[in-house]
């Protein structure tokens, strides 16, 4: 499944490897979006543990659909 995790801290793309290759972008207002495919719930919990370990204020976690390669169209 594809997930979006939003935090309120200024991470940049160099943190992608720390978050298992997830895409990291900065949105307006200092919000950081961490997005990408997550293989299972254990992997999602691992990503959230990394957010916690960095003491990043968590704004939201949202499942946005199937993995990118599985989308019809």
N, C-alpha and C positions, 0 to 999 in steps of 0.2 A: 504494500500500500504506500501511497505517497502522503507525506505529512509536511505541515508547516509549523514551525515552532518560532514564536516571537518573544524576544527578550528586550529589556530596556538597557542596553549597554552597547557601546560602539565596537563590536567585533568587526574585523575585516576579513576578506577572503583568505588570508593566510591561515586562518583557523580551520579551514576546510578539512585538512587531514585529521585534526583532533576530533572532528565530528564525522568521522568515517566517510569523508568525501562528499558530504552534503554541500549544497550551494549556500553561500553566505552572502547576503546583500544588505545594504543599509537603506532603510526607508526614512521618510520624513520624521522629524521629531526625535531622532536618535534611536529609533527602533531598529533592531537587527532581526532579519528573517533568516532562519535556518531551514532549508527545504530540500526534500529529496525522497528517494525510495527507502523504505524501512522494511526489512525482511520479515520481522515478526515482533510480537509484543516484547520479547526479551531485548531485542535490539533497540526498541523505542525506550524502554526503561533505562538502558545503558546511555542513550543520548541525554535523557532527562537527568541522569546522575551526573553527567559531565556539566550540564547547565548548573546543577546544584554545587558541584565541586568548584566551579568558577565564581560562585556566589552571584550569578546573574539573576536579576529580577525577572521572573517568568510572567509573561503577559497572556499567552495563549498557546494551546496545542490543538491543531486541527487536522483531521484526516481529510484530504481533498480528492481522493480517488485512487484508482489502481496505479501501478507503476507506469511511468511515462511510456515505456515500450509496449504496454498492453492496451493503450487507449485506441478505441476504434476511430476511424476517420481517415 
